[in-house]
Amino acid sequence: MRSVISRLSTLLLASIIFGVLAWAQVTAQISGTVRDQSGAVLPGVEIAATQTETGIVRKVVTNETGFYVLSNLALGPYRLEATLPG
């Protein structure tokens, strides 16, 4: 009887783990620091990431240290563009 319960417990645990993994979504992140030709950081730069397969665009602005993060992106190829207003 213990052998049957042990096997059922193992099967149940494996089913739960597999189910959780099947529901997991995979996303990507792009991050970096924008600098000018002299190496100085550039705050306030708009970064646009366009997923080339769908045309969906995500935008962020660099912080005071020139750093940006585009998170929770769908997997796939992206084209990046940087624009500094002014």
C-alpha positions as CSV (number, residue, x, y, z in Angstrom):
1,M,0.0,0.0,0.0
2,R,2.8,2.4,0.8
3,S,4.4,1.7,-2.6
4,V,1.1,2.7,-4.3
5,I,0.8,5.9,-2.2
6,S,4.4,6.8,-2.9
7,R,4.0,6.3,-6.6
8,L,0.8,8.4,-6.7
9,S,2.5,11.1,-4.6
10,T,5.4,11.2,-7.0
11,L,3.1,11.3,-10.0
12,L,1.0,14.1,-8.5
13,L,4.2,16.1,-7.7
14,A,5.5,15.6,-11.2
15,S,2.2,16.7,-12.7
16,I,2.1,19.9,-10.6
17,I,5.7,20.8,-11.6
18,F,5.1,20.1,-15.3
19,G,1.9,22.1,-15.2
20,V,3.6,25.1,-13.6
21,L,6.4,24.9,-16.2
22,A,3.9,24.7,-19.0
23,W,2.2,27.9,-17.9
24,A,5.5,29.8,-17.5
25,Q,6.1,32.5,-20.1
26,V,9.5,33.4,-21.4
27,T,10.3,37.0,-21.9
28,A,13.4,39.0,-22.8
29,Q,15.0,42.2,-21.5
30,I,17.2,44.7,-23.3
31,S,19.3,47.2,-21.2
32,G,22.2,49.4,-21.6
33,T,23.8,52.8,-21.2
34,V,23.8,55.5,-23.9
35,R,27.0,57.5,-24.3
36,D,28.2,60.2,-26.7
37,Q,31.4,60.0,-28.8
38,S,33.5,61.3,-25.9
39,G,32.1,58.6,-23.5
40,A,29.9,60.9,-21.5
41,V,26.5,59.4,-20.5
42,L,23.4,60.9,-22.1
43,P,20.3,61.3,-19.9
44,G,16.9,61.9,-21.5
45,V,17.5,59.8,-24.7
46,E,14.4,58.0,-26.0
47,I,15.0,54.4,-26.8
48,A,12.5,52.7,-29.1
49,A,12.6,48.9,-29.5
50,T,10.6,47.6,-32.5
51,Q,10.0,43.9,-32.7
52,T,10.7,43.3,-36.4
53,E,8.3,40.4,-36.8
54,T,5.3,42.2,-35.4
55,G,6.1,45.9,-35.6
56,I,5.2,46.4,-31.9
57,V,7.2,49.3,-30.5
58,R,8.2,49.8,-26.8
59,K,9.8,53.0,-25.7
60,V,11.7,54.1,-22.6
61,V,13.8,57.2,-21.7
62,T,17.3,56.9,-20.2
63,N,17.8,58.0,-16.6
64,E,20.3,60.5,-15.3
65,T,23.1,58.0,-15.7
66,G,22.1,57.2,-19.3
67,F,20.8,53.8,-18.3
68,Y,17.7,52.2,-19.7
69,V,15.8,48.9,-19.3
70,L,13.2,47.4,-21.6
71,S,11.8,44.5,-19.7
72,N,9.1,41.9,-20.3
73,L,9.6,41.8,-24.1
74,A,8.3,39.0,-26.2
75,L,11.1,36.9,-27.6
76,G,12.3,37.7,-31.1
77,P,14.5,40.1,-33.1
78,Y,14.3,43.9,-32.3
79,R,15.5,47.1,-34.0
80,L,16.7,49.7,-31.5
81,E,16.6,53.5,-32.2
82,A,17.9,56.2,-29.9
83,T,16.6,59.8,-30.2
84,L,17.9,62.8,-28.2
85,P,15.4,65.7,-28.2
86,G,16.7,69.2,-28.9
